[in-house]
Amino acid sequence: MTEKRLHTPREAETAFYAAFIKRDVDAMMAVWAESDNISCVHPLGQIVTGRAAVRDSWESIFRNSPEMQFMITERSRTQNGEIAMHIVEEHIRTKGEPPSAPMQVTNIYRLTEGGWRMILHHASPASPTPQKAESKTLH
């Protein structure tokens, strides 16, 4: 199978979320580096390392999750040579459900011979926004 060359980290990220929305494990793994030195941390999950384990984790998610829609809010993008880091906030919605609490995500990409490929995806639930305490007056 010939993989599409991902010319920029942004192209890699777009392909990552497109594969996620389609729940297509082959398209998802086409975004990841061919190395076993890759890692993924799904929300509230353990670190998963290596291509086979990362693939298994995505297969499980796609098999056990309903169709999802994403709204991605970009927080920062940094690129230094052959490494790029994107920090985003994912707002995920499943059919018939209200949007979930946002996920704070770090996606790291490395420039390889085949173009930009993901080497780390780390997603964690966002902390709830602190609410102002009600002021109480004692009499």
Backbone as CSV, one residue per row, in Angstrom:
resi,resn,N_x,N_y,N_z,CA_x,CA_y,CA_z,C_x,C_y,C_z
1,MET,0.846,-1.181,0.000,0.000,0.000,0.000,0.886,1.238,0.000
2,THR,0.636,2.149,-0.928,1.387,3.389,-0.990,0.675,4.422,-0.140
3,GLU,1.401,4.973,0.811,0.807,5.964,1.696,0.953,7.340,1.087
4,LYS,-0.034,8.175,1.360,0.001,9.554,0.908,1.104,10.293,1.650
5,ARG,1.871,11.068,0.926,2.910,11.880,1.559,2.243,13.055,2.252
6,LEU,2.525,13.223,3.517,1.994,14.332,4.299,3.079,15.398,4.344
7,HIS,2.869,16.481,3.601,3.906,17.487,3.380,4.129,18.433,4.549
8,THR,3.136,18.563,5.414,3.259,19.480,6.549,2.672,18.818,7.797
9,PRO,3.067,19.284,8.966,2.431,18.767,10.188,0.919,19.011,10.182
10,ARG,0.487,20.124,9.620,-0.953,20.419,9.551,-1.678,19.384,8.691
11,GLU,-1.066,18.965,7.567,-1.653,17.902,6.736,-1.762,16.610,7.523
12,ALA,-0.725,16.304,8.306,-0.755,15.089,9.123,-1.888,15.158,10.138
13,GLU,-2.050,16.311,10.753,-3.121,16.459,11.750,-4.505,16.361,11.107
14,THR,-4.659,16.949,9.944,-5.929,16.856,9.223,-6.235,15.393,8.894
15,ALA,-5.231,14.645,8.434,-5.417,13.225,8.118,-5.744,12.417,9.369
16,PHE,-5.130,12.771,10.491,-5.393,12.085,11.766,-6.872,12.229,12.141
17,TYR,-7.377,13.451,12.138,-8.774,13.656,12.541,-9.754,13.111,11.508
18,ALA,-9.397,13.126,10.230,-10.256,12.524,9.200,-10.373,11.019,9.432
19,ALA,-9.259,10.367,9.746,-9.283,8.928,10.036,-10.095,8.647,11.296
20,PHE,-9.962,9.505,12.299,-10.699,9.365,13.554,-12.205,9.448,13.287
21,ILE,-12.625,10.444,12.519,-14.048,10.630,12.215,-14.596,9.431,11.438
22,LYS,-13.811,8.918,10.478,-14.246,7.774,9.669,-14.129,6.447,10.422
23,ARG,-13.402,6.476,11.538,-13.107,5.249,12.307,-12.428,4.220,11.393
24,ASP,-11.415,4.700,10.667,-10.679,3.895,9.687,-9.271,3.630,10.227
25,VAL,-9.053,2.429,10.732,-7.771,2.130,11.381,-6.611,2.158,10.390
26,ASP,-6.835,1.760,9.136,-5.745,1.805,8.158,-5.351,3.254,7.862
27,ALA,-6.342,4.120,7.692,-6.044,5.538,7.473,-5.386,6.139,8.710
28,MET,-5.833,5.719,9.889,-5.225,6.217,11.128,-3.755,5.817,11.189
29,MET,-3.453,4.567,10.932,-2.071,4.105,11.041,-1.189,4.671,9.934
30,ALA,-1.786,5.111,8.817,-1.006,5.758,7.763,-0.461,7.107,8.228
31,VAL,-1.089,7.688,9.257,-0.616,8.961,9.808,0.574,8.737,10.746
32,TRP,0.624,7.600,11.392,1.661,7.315,12.396,2.977,6.922,11.741
33,ALA,4.078,7.235,12.401,5.413,6.845,11.936,5.509,5.327,11.899
34,GLU,6.327,4.827,11.005,6.520,3.379,10.839,7.372,2.771,11.945
35,SER,7.787,3.548,12.877,8.672,3.114,13.955,7.891,2.478,15.099
36,ASP,8.551,1.652,15.883,7.946,1.158,17.119,8.147,2.155,18.252
37,ASN,8.848,3.235,17.964,9.091,4.278,18.955,8.002,5.354,18.843
38,ILE,6.738,4.908,18.933,5.586,5.810,18.928,4.758,5.496,20.159
39,SER,4.016,6.493,20.627,3.209,6.294,21.836,1.889,7.030,21.723
40,CYS,0.902,6.487,22.428,-0.432,7.058,22.436,-1.000,6.932,23.849
41,VAL,-1.613,7.997,24.330,-2.306,7.957,25.614,-3.725,8.447,25.348
42,HIS,-4.684,7.525,25.447,-6.087,7.875,25.286,-6.593,8.418,26.621
43,PRO,-7.662,9.215,26.602,-8.151,9.811,27.845,-8.319,8.786,28.975
44,LEU,-7.710,9.084,30.105,-7.738,8.266,31.320,-7.125,6.878,31.122
45,GLY,-6.382,6.690,30.028,-5.785,5.392,29.745,-4.306,5.345,30.074
46,GLN,-3.759,4.157,29.926,-2.334,3.934,30.113,-1.599,4.294,28.823
47,ILE,-0.306,4.481,28.935,0.496,4.747,27.745,0.588,3.474,26.911
48,VAL,0.403,3.630,25.611,0.479,2.525,24.660,1.673,2.826,23.765
49,THR,2.601,1.878,23.646,3.823,2.109,22.891,4.018,1.015,21.848
50,GLY,4.472,1.422,20.656,4.748,0.487,19.561,3.589,0.444,18.573
51,ARG,3.910,0.199,17.309,2.881,0.224,16.253,1.762,-0.776,16.490
52,ALA,2.089,-1.993,16.855,1.039,-3.010,17.035,0.099,-2.612,18.169
53,ALA,0.648,-2.151,19.268,-0.181,-1.766,20.415,-1.009,-0.525,20.100
54,VAL,-0.422,0.435,19.398,-1.164,1.649,19.022,-2.305,1.267,18.085
55,ARG,-2.013,0.409,17.109,-3.069,-0.035,16.183,-4.187,-0.745,16.949
56,ASP,-3.826,-1.655,17.848,-4.833,-2.369,18.643,-5.704,-1.401,19.431
57,SER,-5.088,-0.342,19.980,-5.859,0.608,20.780,-6.875,1.351,19.910
58,TRP,-6.469,1.743,18.694,-7.402,2.428,17.800,-8.486,1.484,17.306
59,GLU,-8.127,0.234,17.014,-9.152,-0.738,16.601,-10.216,-0.882,17.684
60,SER,-9.786,-0.947,18.927,-10.724,-1.078,20.041,-11.626,0.155,20.150
61,ILE,-11.041,1.334,20.048,-11.830,2.565,20.122,-12.850,2.608,18.988
62,PHE,-12.425,2.321,17.775,-13.318,2.400,16.629,-14.426,1.346,16.709
63,ARG,-14.105,0.190,17.228,-15.078,-0.901,17.350,-16.118,-0.594,18.430
64,ASN,-15.707,0.115,19.487,-16.569,0.309,20.651,-17.114,1.719,20.814
65,SER,-16.895,2.583,19.841,-17.347,3.971,19.951,-18.380,4.287,18.880
66,PRO,-19.326,5.144,19.230,-20.280,5.583,18.213,-19.616,6.583,17.266
67,GLU,-20.316,6.920,16.211,-19.827,7.934,15.277,-19.615,9.235,16.044
68,MET,-18.519,9.919,15.732,-18.177,11.137,16.452,-17.970,12.306,15.500
69,GLN,-18.235,13.485,16.024,-17.918,14.732,15.329,-16.923,15.477,16.212
70,PHE,-15.997,16.191,15.573,-14.971,16.923,16.318,-15.006,18.402,15.968
71,MET,-14.805,19.207,16.978,-14.481,20.609,16.766,-13.128,20.781,17.454
72,ILE,-12.148,21.206,16.695,-10.788,21.339,17.215,-10.471,22.818,17.401
73,THR,-10.044,23.155,18.602,-9.595,24.513,18.887,-8.084,24.471,19.030
74,GLU,-7.418,25.191,18.179,-5.952,25.228,18.189,-5.477,26.088,19.357
75,ARG,-4.544,25.559,20.149,-3.965,26.315,21.260,-2.566,26.809,20.901
76,SER,-1.740,25.927,20.355,-0.413,26.355,19.907,0.149,25.342,18.921
77,ARG,1.003,25.839,18.048,1.727,25.001,17.086,3.173,25.455,17.122
78,THR,4.057,24.495,17.306,5.482,24.783,17.356,6.192,23.810,16.433
79,GLN,7.138,24.301,15.662,7.943,23.429,14.813,9.391,23.841,14.948
80,ASN,10.234,22.831,15.152,11.661,23.066,15.277,12.362,21.967,14.483
81,GLY,12.770,22.283,13.275,13.440,21.281,12.441,12.505,20.154,12.061
82,GLU,12.842,18.949,12.500,12.092,17.752,12.108,11.017,17.351,13.108
83,ILE,10.739,18.183,14.092,9.721,17.891,15.108,8.713,19.030,15.149
84,ALA,7.434,18.669,15.222,6.370,19.664,15.366,5.458,19.227,16.502
85,MET,5.016,20.194,17.302,4.118,19.905,18.414,2.875,20.781,18.268
86,HIS,1.725,20.124,18.296,0.449,20.832,18.228,-0.308,20.569,19.522
87,ILE,-0.753,21.624,20.152,-1.590,21.497,21.337,-2.960,22.006,20.940
88,VAL,-3.951,21.141,21.102,-5.314,21.475,20.694,-6.291,21.073,21.786
89,GLU,-7.488,21.590,21.641,-8.585,21.187,22.503,-9.616,20.519,21.596
90,GLU,-9.973,19.290,21.924,-10.976,18.555,21.160,-12.328,18.675,21.859
91,HIS,-13.324,19.073,21.093,-14.706,19.047,21.570,-15.368,17.940,20.753
92,ILE,-15.766,16.864,21.423,-16.277,15.678,20.734,-17.773,15.565,20.982
93,ARG,-18.490,15.255,19.915,-19.929,15.072,20.034,-20.298,13.756,19.354
94,THR,-21.090,12.956,20.042,-21.623,11.734,19.444,-23.095,11.980,19.126
95,LYS,-23.586,11.240,18.173,-24.958,11.434,17.687,-25.961,11.343,18.846
96,GLY,-26.819,12.357,18.932,-27.871,12.347,19.933,-27.429,12.705,21.342
97,GLU,-26.173,13.053,21.522,-25.659,13.380,22.855,-25.137,14.807,22.868
98,PRO,-25.165,15.454,24.037,-24.544,16.779,24.120,-23.027,16.639,24.000
99,PRO,-22.347,17.719,23.643,-20.879,17.636,23.543,-20.272,17.212,24.878
100,SER,-19.225,16.427,24.785,-18.520,15.996,25.998,-17.661,17.146,26.503
101,ALA,-17.147,16.978,27.712,-16.171,17.941,28.220,-14.985,17.910,27.266
102,PRO,-14.325,19.034,27.065,-13.217,19.052,26.104,-12.040,18.192,26.558
103,MET,-11.286,17.746,25.575,-10.048,17.013,25.810,-8.885,17.946,25.495
104,GLN,-7.882,17.938,26.347,-6.639,18.666,26.089,-5.699,17.674,25.410
105,VAL,-5.170,18.044,24.260,-4.434,17.091,23.429,-3.086,17.661,23.008
106,THR,-2.075,16.802,23.072,-0.766,17.101,22.512,-0.517,16.089,21.399
107,ASN,-0.283,16.587,20.195,0.066,15.758,19.043,1.475,16.148,18.614
108,ILE,2.358,15.168,18.544,3.731,15.436,18.115,3.995,14.678,16.820
109,TYR,4.584,15.394,15.867,4.882,14.853,14.540,6.380,14.947,14.283
110,ARG,6.880,13.974,13.500,8.292,13.975,13.102,8.358,13.881,11.580
111,LEU,9.292,14.609,11.000,9.508,14.537,9.560,10.280,13.257,9.258
112,THR,9.702,12.400,8.430,10.325,11.129,8.054,10.570,11.135,6.547
113,GLU,11.153,10.064,6.042,11.353,9.945,4.598,10.027,9.986,3.851
114,GLY,8.947,9.557,4.505,7.616,9.537,3.887,6.792,10.778,4.183
115,GLY,7.402,11.793,4.762,6.672,13.008,5.105,6.458,13.087,6.614
116,TRP,5.586,13.978,7.031,5.313,14.175,8.461,4.434,13.059,8.987
117,ARG,4.853,12.473,10.106,4.113,11.372,10.720,4.006,11.605,12.221
118,MET,2.899,11.154,12.778,2.654,11.278,14.216,3.557,10.324,14.984
119,ILE,4.099,10.803,16.090,4.874,9.935,16.982,4.275,9.905,18.385
120,LEU,3.377,10.871,18.693,2.717,10.886,20.002,1.358,11.557,19.879
121,HIS,0.363,10.917,20.462,-0.958,11.526,20.668,-1.272,11.310,22.135
122,HIS,-1.489,12.399,22.859,-1.783,12.310,24.289,-3.017,13.161,24.564
123,ALA,-4.110,12.517,24.953,-5.368,13.216,25.222,-5.778,13.009,26.669
124,SER,-6.167,14.100,27.306,-6.626,14.062,28.695,-7.848,14.952,28.837
125,PRO,-8.796,14.546,29.690,-9.953,15.416,29.917,-9.495,16.745,30.516
126,ALA,-10.134,17.812,30.074,-9.829,19.133,30.628,-10.369,19.209,32.047
127,SER,-9.673,19.925,32.881,-10.175,20.163,34.230,-11.420,21.031,34.129
128,PRO,-12.377,20.779,35.000,-13.558,21.639,34.978,-13.157,23.079,35.288
129,THR,-13.838,24.002,34.639,-13.560,25.415,34.903,-14.014,25.736,36.319
130,PRO,-13.133,26.292,37.136,-13.552,26.597,38.507,-14.685,27.618,38.489
131,GLN,-15.675,27.337,39.286,-16.793,28.256,39.382,-16.592,29.142,40.592
132,LYS,-17.089,30.371,40.466,-16.978,31.298,41.590,-17.845,30.796,42.733
133,ALA,-17.292,30.839,43.918,-18.055,30.431,45.093,-19.134,31.471,45.373
134,GLU,-20.281,30.973,45.773,-21.354,31.896,46.126,-20.924,32.652,47.378
135,SER,-21.199,33.963,47.371,-20.860,34.694,48.576,-21.995,34.552,49.573
136,LYS,-21.644,34.243,50.758,-22.638,34.064,51.809,-22.393,35.126,52.886
137,THR,-23.469,35.680,53.324,-23.374,36.681,54.382,-23.888,36.051,55.674
138,LEU,-23.080,36.154,56.685,-23.502,35.647,57.997,-24.087,36.784,58.792
139,HIS,-25.195,36.546,59.446,-25.828,37.579,60.267,-25.803,37.179,61.701
